[in-house]
């Protein structure tokens, strides 16, 4: 698959085929892709906690918030929840901050997921103290983000931002998730 196609298919999926299993090997393959990502000062301070067992996934799910613009939607219902999670951690014994390393690494994970026929969503609205306690994550690690992964069970449609300049995503009555994107002309300043 060409890079542009991967990028166009890489959306923030929030509904999945929950019974589709993702094994540890697939998660390791995705984390392997982060090894080749750029890293500020080449410090490589990120570590990853892998979750793919249904009972563990259920506990992780309880500590996440989904889609702030969809105010009447509490998140994926049973049967539509992710099949796996990758918790992104900053190892403060390596570096006190990760600059933008987590974003670069998660983009590699998501592009790799799309290449495998999967999809995902980066979640920063995470109840970090509860996740720390759940997994007994040592204090040296800061929880940065959670990447939810699974086989997508929704249609996402990209469209141009309208005249009102509103970039908020929304779902229509058929459940199609619409994502307004600014035009190229709006991005380039001459």
Secondary structure as UniProt FT lines:
FT   HELIX           3..9
FT   TURN            18..19
FT   HELIX           24..34
FT   TURN            35..36
FT   HELIX           40..42
FT   STRAND          46..51
FT   HELIX           54..61
FT   TURN            62..63
FT   TURN            68..69
FT   TURN            71..72
FT   TURN            78..79
FT   STRAND          84..91
FT   TURN            92..94
FT   TURN            99..100
FT   HELIX           101..115
FT   TURN            116..117
FT   STRAND          119..123
FT   HELIX           128..135
FT   TURN            139..140
FT   STRAND          141..150
FT   STRAND          156..160
FT   TURN            163..164
FT   STRAND          170..171
FT   TURN            173..174
FT   STRAND          177..181
FT   HELIX           184..187
//
